[in-house]
């Protein structure tokens, strides 16, 4: 059977902004390319075409979140812009839905899909830097990870840094198009504030550049509207930033089940409300393992001297932690190269919320602690954890300098972007895990202002407003989507143009 989805219809057929049932060709149907057509297609590629019968298919079709086991009808490991255009031509001719994957870090299955033609961009990893006033400009292929970028900039642009994700295995493209927060966000803003241009292959195969000066509406949409829906990004250009100087990482950890931990969380919230803008970092809570390894804590990154950092954090350092340290780094790269990669391999259900200072002071961190501490009479209870990215500073004002973007206003107002997860390694009662997460997701969602598009909740109600805020923002995104992809070649769960997949997929 075909996949039936609600989607924006072709403007000329039903009028701009209207909705209609959308079906796509699926493997095994007469509309699917024949073996001869697929062989000719594969021969025309610089990269590889991998079908379900290939021994390469099981590994090629894996994504980080094992909660999703989906089988694309064909995987193209693209090496060039021509490969992308050729793939889109095949999809258009046979009316196949297209999914796009770079490094596989989407945790909601958006980058895959049963029966899709999946364009895999992992091998498109060209990097270059040009020194043009006023700042150096980095060009990166969509398959590049931030770990590769940080090392490249360190080697080829001394004294400068790229604003990127903390996890070195995260890819540049999806992270950027979803907004992108960073350990340097309080210093230089969000990922959408540093990107200068996208080179994009549209659904009709045309190659366009989107920037402030060219296709500016599309540029606005790509900065926060999400990846996998407007076209295939084959190159991104970013402004680099001056090296921020010495970084001090203040780490403190507390036993999760200590009677004082809720008070510690509130003390941190109160401190963040008055903390200077040169503080960033991460807040952690996890119930993994035994009580000796279950913790609440933080790694706060302070730009300045060690003495300045300790003076600023004196109220926190006075708290009775079970572990405390102050590590000093000469540069951002010295700090970042020690950050471990998240290589996935487990099943996880995520939810997120943007937390302002007032929300933090109202007890939001206490909800995260309670989520990890909750006990259930079941051996299937998942591991529960939360990570909060400390924002503020440049996040609030960088958008005014870089131009309007499509990110949720709550992202700009947030002091902490909190993402929580329920994770499990073995098959079990998935619904039980999701029910646990959904209850706390609803509570945190009510307290916060919006949700992080890159770390989404699958069952989010009113997801258009949850990801983008005012209805006018989504309406504008939808109209741009309709213009650049009128046949809805690109469609993914809770992406611009989608209706609720849970209700519409058959």
GUTORLO-962021 format. One line per field, with one value per residue (C-alpha): y, z, x. Coordinates in steps of 0.1 Angstrom, whole numbers, plus 2048, in hexadecimal, padded with zeros to 3 digits. Layout:
BEGIN
v	(Y_...);
w	(Z_...);
u	(X_...);
end
This chain:
BEGIN
v	(800_824_83B_853_874_895_8AF_8D0_8CC_8D9_8FE_8FE_8E1_8EB_90E_91A_90D_8F2_8CF_8AE_889_880_85E_852_835_818_7FB_7DE_7F4_7F7_81B_811_812_7F2_7DF_7EC_810_80C_7FE_81B_833_824_825_84B_852_85C_84C_82C_820_806_7F2_7DB_7BC_7CA_7BD_7E2_7EA_7E0_7F8_813_815_818_838_842_83D_818_820_825_807_813_806_81F_811_81D_82E_845_84C_86C_87A_899_8B2_89F_880_893_8A2_880_870_88B_886_860_868_881_86A_84E_863_857_868_874_873_884_878_887_879_868_87D_884_872_873_85E_87B_872_850_840_820_820_841_849_853_86B_865_882_874_872_896_8A4_8BF_8DB_8FC_91E_940_95E_97A_999_99E_97A_958_944_91E_908_8E6_8C8_8BA_89A_8AC_8A8_8C4_8B0_8B1_8D6_8E0_8CE_8DD_900_8FB_8F0_908_927_92D_946_93F_926_918_919_8F5_8DA_8CB_8A7_8A2_888_89F_8AB_8D0_8D1_8C4_8D4_8F6_8F4_8EB_909_8FB_901_8FF_902_923_92F_949_957_956_94C_92F_91C_92F_94F_943_934_94B_937_915_904_8F0_8D7_8DC_8C1_8CA_8C4_8E9_8F6_916_92B_938_956_978_985_968_954_966_957_934_93E_94A_928_913_926_914_904_8E2_8CB_8B1_8C5_8E3_8D2_8C1_8D7_8CE_8E9_902_921_92E_94D_944_956_962_949_951_94B_938_922_915_8F7_8F6_8D3_8C9_8A9_89E_87C_87B_86C_883_895_8B6_8B2_8C4_8E2_8E0_8E2_900_911_90C_91B_939_93E_93B_957_96F_960_974_96F_960_93F_921_8FC_8DE_8D1_8AB_893_86D_84E_837_81B_819_835_83B_845_856_87B_89F_8B8_8D0_8DA_900_911_933_949_95A_952_936_94F_962_941_936_958_959_936_939_933_912_907_90B_8EF_8CD_8B9_896_8A1_8C4_8CF_8ED_8E5_900_900_918_917_90A_8EE_8E2_8DE_8D0_8B5_8A3_8A1_87E_875_867_84A_83F_81B_81B_822_844_85A_87F_89E_8C1_8E4_907_913_938_946_949_925_919_92C_91D_8FA_8EC_8DB_8CB_8BB_8AD_89F_88F_880_86E_864_856_831_818_7F4_7E7_7D8_7EA_80D_81F_832_857_875_89A_8B2_8D7_8EE_90F_92C_951_96C_96E_957_974_98E_97D_979_99E_9A0_981_988_979_953_939_92C_92D_94D_937_92C_950_956_935_933_90D_8F7_8D6_8B5_895_871_84F_835_810_7F7_7D8_7D4_7DA_7EC_80A_819_817_82B_845_849_850_86A_879_882_896_8A4_8B3_8C3_8D2_8DD_8EF_901_909_91D_907_8E8_8E1_8D6_8C1_8AD_8A9_896_87E_882_8A8_8B8_8D8_8D2_8EF_908_8F3_8F5_918_92C_946_936_950_941_91E_92D_93F_91F_90B_924_923_8FD_8FD_913_900_8DD_8DE_8B8_8B1_89C_8A2_899_88E_88B_8AD_8BF_8DD_8D0_8B1_8A7_890_870_85B_863_863_847_827);
w	(800_7FC_819_81D_82C_830_81E_80E_7EB_7CB_7CA_7A7_7AE_7CF_7D7_7ED_810_80C_818_806_809_7FB_7F0_7E4_7D0_7E5_7DE_7CD_7BB_795_799_7AA_794_782_788_767_770_792_782_769_786_79B_77E_77A_79E_7AC_7CC_7D4_7D2_7EC_7EB_806_7F6_7F9_815_81C_823_848_853_83A_846_86B_87D_8A0_8B1_8AF_8B9_894_87D_85B_839_81D_7FB_7EE_7FE_7EA_7FA_7E7_7DF_7CB_7C4_7A3_7B7_7CB_7AB_79A_7B8_7B9_794_79A_7B8_7A4_786_79B_7B6_7D3_7F4_7FD_81F_827_83F_848_868_875_895_890_8AD_89E_87F_868_854_84A_83F_831_80C_808_7F1_80C_802_819_81B_833_819_80E_826_814_82A_821_831_81F_82F_823_839_851_85E_84F_83F_843_828_832_821_831_83C_851_877_88F_89C_879_876_898_88F_86C_879_894_879_85D_86E_88E_8A6_899_8A3_893_8A6_8A6_8BB_8D9_8CE_8B4_8A1_89A_875_86B_855_86A_889_878_867_888_89A_8A9_8CD_8D7_8F5_8E5_8E1_8FD_8EB_8C6_8C5_8B4_895_880_88A_87B_85A_83C_81F_815_7F3_7ED_7D4_7D1_7CA_7A5_7A3_7A1_7B5_7C8_7E2_7FF_812_81E_7FA_7E6_7ED_80E_817_813_827_843_842_842_861_87A_863_865_84E_836_82A_813_7FF_801_810_7FE_80D_82A_831_854_862_87B_89C_8AF_8C8_8E9_8FD_91D_928_94B_950_973_97A_997_99D_9B7_9BF_9AD_9CA_9E5_9F9_9F1_9CB_9C3_9D8_9C4_9A4_9B0_9BB_998_989_99F_997_971_973_97F_96E_955_930_92C_93C_927_92C_934_950_954_966_962_973_960_975_99B_9B5_9B5_991_98F_991_98B_982_96A_955_953_93A_945_92D_942_95B_974_991_97F_979_99E_9AA_994_99D_9C3_9CD_9BA_9C6_9EA_9E4_9F2_9D2_9D0_9B3_9AA_992_97E_95E_94A_924_90E_8F1_8E7_8D3_8F1_903_8E7_8DC_8FD_8F8_8F1_8D3_8D5_8BD_8C4_8C3_8DD_8DA_8E8_8EC_8EF_8FA_8FE_90C_90B_92F_937_957_966_95C_96D_98C_98C_990_96D_977_994_97A_967_987_990_96D_973_997_990_999_986_98F_96E_961_941_94F_938_941_945_941_939_92B_92D_917_928_910_915_90B_8E6_8DF_8E9_8D2_8B6_8A2_89F_88E_878_86C_873_876_879_89C_8B8_8CC_8EB_8DF_8E1_903_912_92D_92A_90D_91E_90D_91F_913_91C_90E_90C_8FC_8FA_8EB_905_90C_8F6_8FE_924_91E_908_922_93D_927_91A_93D_946_923_927_948_93C_91C_930_944_927_907_8E9_8DF_8CE_8AA_8AA_8C9_8C5_8D7_8BE_8CE_8D1_8CD_8BA_8AD_895_8B1_8C8_8B0_8A0_8B7_8A7_88D_874_875_86B_850_841_842_832_815_80E_80F_7F6_7DF_7DF_7E2_7D3_7CE_7F2_7E8_80A_827_84B_86D_87C_861_84F_839_84C_85E_87C_86F_88B_87E_859_851_844);
u	(800_80A_811_7F4_7FD_7ED_802_801_7F4_802_7F9_7EC_7D5_7C4_7CF_7EB_7EC_7D1_7D4_7CD_7D5_7F7_802_824_831_83D_854_842_829_829_833_854_873_87B_89C_8A9_8A0_8B0_8D0_8D2_8CC_8E8_900_8FA_904_926_91B_909_8E4_8DC_8BC_8AC_8BC_8DF_8F6_8FE_8DA_8D7_8F3_8EA_8C6_8CF_8C8_8D4_8B2_8AA_887_881_886_87C_885_88B_883_8A5_8C3_8DA_8FC_902_924_91A_900_8FA_8F1_8D7_8C8_8C7_8B7_89C_895_88F_878_865_861_853_842_857_859_87D_88D_8AE_8C9_8EB_8F9_8DA_8D6_8B1_89F_87C_881_87E_89D_88F_86E_860_861_873_890_8A9_8C4_8E2_8FA_913_92F_92C_946_959_966_977_97C_980_98F_979_972_963_966_971_956_954_944_939_929_909_91A_934_931_939_956_966_95E_96D_98D_98E_989_9A4_9BD_9B4_9A7_9BB_9AB_988_96C_94D_92C_921_911_922_91F_93B_927_90A_908_909_8EA_8CD_8DA_8DC_8BA_8A9_8B8_8D7_8E3_907_91F_928_904_906_925_919_8F4_8E3_8EE_8D5_8E7_908_8FD_901_8F5_8E6_8ED_8CD_8C0_89A_881_881_8A7_8B0_8CE_8C9_8DB_8C7_8D6_8CC_8D2_8C4_8A4_8A1_87F_88D_8AC_895_882_8A2_8AE_897_87D_88E_8A1_893_876_880_89B_8BC_8D8_8F8_90E_90B_920_927_937_953_957_976_983_972_991_996_979_974_95D_94E_940_92B_917_8FF_8EE_8CD_8BA_8C9_8AE_8BE_8C0_8A0_8AD_8CD_8BA_8A7_8C8_8D6_8B6_8B9_8DE_8D8_8BE_8D9_8F7_90C_908_92A_91E_913_915_8FF_8E9_8E5_8CE_8CE_8C2_8D9_8E9_8E9_8E4_909_909_8E6_8EB_8E1_8FC_90B_929_927_93E_94B_95E_979_994_991_98F_973_960_963_958_93A_930_937_912_913_935_929_910_91A_920_92F_946_953_96E_97A_98B_99B_9A0_9B5_99D_97B_98B_99E_97D_969_981_97A_954_949_933_910_910_8ED_8E3_8C7_8A2_898_87A_882_870_87C_873_881_884_886_894_872_869_889_882_85E_86D_873_894_882_86B_889_897_876_874_895_88D_86A_867_851_848_854_875_86E_872_88A_8A9_89F_8B5_8B5_8CE_8CA_8DE_8E5_8DC_8D7_8F0_8F4_8D7_8C0_8CF_8E2_8C3_8BF_8E1_8DE_8BB_899_897_87B_886_86C_86E_871_893_89F_890_89C_8B7_8B7_8AD_8A3_8A1_897_897_88A_8A3_8A4_8BC_8A6_884_869_849_84E_82C_835_855_843_827_841_851_831_824_843_845_823_82C_84D_83C_822_83D_854_851_854_868_889_883_8A3_89A_874_858_847_825_826_803_801_825_823_820_837_854_84E_839_821_809_816_838_82B_815_832_847_82B_827_84D_84B_82F_842_863_854_831_82F_839_857_866_850_858_848_83F_853_844_828_821_801_803_813_804_7E1_7E8_801_7F2);
end
